[in-house]
Amino acid sequence: MQSQPSDKQTSPPTIEVLLHGDTFTTNMGSAGMCSINLIRGQKLTLVDTGHVGRRSTLLTALTERGLTPEDIDTVVMTHAHWDHCQNMDLFPNAIKLLHVNEMKYIRNPHRNDWATPRWTGAMMDFLDHVTPVEDGYEIEPGIRTMHTPGHSAGTMCVLVETADGPSAVAGDMIQTAVSAVDRHNHLVFWSPEEANRSIQRVVEQAETIYPGHDRPFRLVGDGFEYLVPKHLSFISVDLDDPGVSASAAPPPFFVMPDIEEQTIESLG
């Protein structure tokens, strides 16, 4: 159940984490689980929706808050990678926002881009109310988009003027707290140089950051502090099995091969 209109109009917008993000890299491949955040203002705005492996978990998170998918007014796709947008079809009434460059890119993704399958454009055609937007698009007073290219051509974050100060729901422009401290995006499909500039732009404008695959945090000196504890359980994994091992090593840096072939002009 949505808040009463009078409450929405007199209170600054808030950000609520529906599902925290994380990433697992194994010898059998990787699994990405993006952060899914709900912004409550005059409207209900959802930032990213995750992949189908999180569909039931996302629906449960909404139900626990007295909401249904039909209650969501706006869905922001920070970018069109599979782990961020596969559940877009759950929200029939929502306007779905995607940066104009991302909209162009998904029509002809780079041959080495494993995060943007060639069916991504077809998936977008299936959806209703998809709106291409540019830098600075105002969703409502105090909530706007910011184009932060680098991870992908049209990656964007959402800037929110909360009661606790300016916050950024950063998507994969800032995937983890370490990315913000290092000013370095470790997974790049468009431009490493633009990615690093975009990270700098975000940290200069936001006091609190909601990253794409980590918990919300604030930068403190040369480090950071998480705002919430981590809760993660592995199910059906026998950690005592001699064939199972674990390591806290960070994921390797990845820059898509032949990335230099891409230009804004090539998007058409």
N, C-alpha and C positions, 0 to 999 in steps of 0.2 A: 504494500500500500504506500503510495507516494505521500510526501509531506504536504501539509496544507499550503496553498499558495501564499498566504500571508507570511508564513515561516520562511519560505523560499525567497521572498522579496526583501526581507529585513536582515537576513543572515548571509555572511560571506560563504562562498562555495567551500565544500569539504571534499576530501579525497579518501576513499575507503578501499582497501585492498580486498578484493573478493578472493583471488587466488594468487599466492606468491609464485614467482618464477624461479626456475632453476634449470640447469643443464647437466646432462650426464654423458660422458664420453667413455665408451667401452671398446674392447677389441672387436666387437661385433657391429659397431656403429654408434651414432650419437642420438640422443633424444632431447629435444628442446621443449621446455614448458615455460611459456611466456607469462609474465605478470598480467593479471586482468584487474583493472581498477575502475571503480565507480565514482564519478564526480556528481555530487548532489548540489545543484544550484537552483535556478528557476526551472531548469530541466533536469532530467536524469541522463547523464552522458557516460557511456561505457567506452573505455579505451582498450582496444584489442579484445579478441574473443577466444584465442587459443585454437588448438587442433581438436579433431573429433575424439581423440583419446581422453580429452578433459570435458567432453560435452555433459555427461551426467553430473560431474563434480561442479561444473559451472551452474547448471540448473539448480542443484541443491543449494549452492551458495546464494542464489537469488531467492529461493524459497525461504531460506532461513531469515531473510530480511524482509519477508512479506511482499516480495516482488515477483512478477512474471516477466517473461521476455517481451510481452506486449506493452509493459510499462516503460520500456526504455525509449527515450525520445531521439537520441543521437548515438551513433557508434562511430568512433574514430579508429580507422586503421592506420597505425603508425607506419606500416608498410605492408606489402602484400606477400611476405614469406609465409609458407604453408603453416608454420607453427603459431602464427598470429591471427589468421583470418578464416580458418575453415568453419568456424561456427557462426559466421555472419548470417546464415539463413535462419537462425533461430529468432531473429528480431524483425518481424514483418512490418512494424509501424515506424521503425527508426530510419532517420536519414543517415546514410552511411558515407563518411567522408574519407577520401583518399587523395593524396597530393597528385596534381596534374601530371607531374613527371613519372610518378609510379604508374599511373593509369596508362600512360604511353608505353612505358617499359614492358609491362606485362603482355602487351600485344606481340612483342618480339624479344623475349628474354635472351640473354647471351647463352651460347651453347654450353658454357661451363658453369652456369648458375644452377646448382642443384637445389637451391632454396626457393626458386621460382619455376616450378614445372610448367611446361608449355600449356597445360590445361588451366592455368590460373586465370587467363583472360576469359575463357569459357565459363568458369565459375562466377566471375564478376558479372558476366552477361545474364546469368541466371537470377541475380539478386535484383530486388526493387530498391529504388530511391538511392542509387549510388551517385554521389556528387563530387566531381573533381574540385579541389580547392588549392589555393596558393598560400604563400607565407603570410601570416598575420590574419588569417580568417577568424572572425569573431563568432564563436559558438553562442555566447551570451556575454553580457558584461562581466569582466573578470576572468573569462576563460577564452583563450585563443590558441590557434595552432602556430607553430614555428617550423619552417622548413629547415631540416638538419641533414643534408645529404652526406653520403659517404658510405655508410653501411649498404644502402641501396640508393638508387637515383632519387627517389621521392620520400625517403624517410622523414617523418616529422614527429615532433613531440607536442605536448599540450601544456601550455603555461597556465597556472591557476593562481589567482590572488586569494590565498586563504587567510584566515585570521592569524595564523602562525607565520605569515610571510609568504613570499613568492615560492611556488613549488613547480616542478617540472615532472610530468609523466613522460619519460624519455624514450620509451620503446628501446629498440636495439641500437640507438645512437650511443646510449650509455647502458651497456648490458649488465655491468656489475659495478660495485663500488670501486674495485681496483681499476676499472677502465677510467673512472673519473679522476682518480688520484694520478694515474700514469698519463692521462690525456691521450690515450691510445686505444683505438677500437681493434679488438683482436680477431674480428671476423668481417671481412670487407668484400663486397661484391660490386662496388662502384668506383670509389676513389679513396685511397688511404689519406691523401693530403686533405681532402674535403672532410673526411671523417674526423680527423684530429682537430680541424678548425671548428667543426660543429660541436664537438665535446666542449671546447673552450667557450664557445658561445653560450652553451647551456649552463655551465657552472658559474659563469659571470652573471647570469640572470636569475638563478634559482638558489634558494637556501636549502630546500629539501628536494631530494631527487628520488623518484620512483623508477628504478631501472627495469630493463626488459627481462632480465633473468636473474634477479636477486631481490633482496629485501630493501625497503626504503631506508635512506641514510642521509646524513649531513656530513659535509666535509669539515674536518677539524684540524687546523694546522696542516701538517703534511700527511695526515691520515684521514680516517672517517670513523663515524659511529653509527651503528645500526639503530633504528628506532624501535624495532620489535625483535623478539627472539626467533630462532629458526625452529620449525617443527617439520620433520620429515621422517617418514617411516617407509622402510622397504618391506614389501609383502611377497611371500613365496620365494624369497632369496635366502638360502642357507649360507650364512656367513662363515660357518664352520666347515663347509665343504672344502676339501683340499684344492679343488679346481677354481674356487672363488677367491679373488684378492681385491684389495681396494687401495687406492692411493689418493692423496690430497693434492697431487700435482695439478697445476692450472692447465686448461686446455691449450693446445698449440695455437700460435697465431696462424691465420689463414687469409691470404689475399688471392682472390680468384685468378687463375691463369688467364693470360691475354686480356687482363682488365683494361689495359691502355687502349684497346680498340674502341672503347665506348666514349661517346661525346653526347652532349645535350642535343646537338644537331642530328645525330643519328637516331634519336628517338622519334623524329618525324613530327 
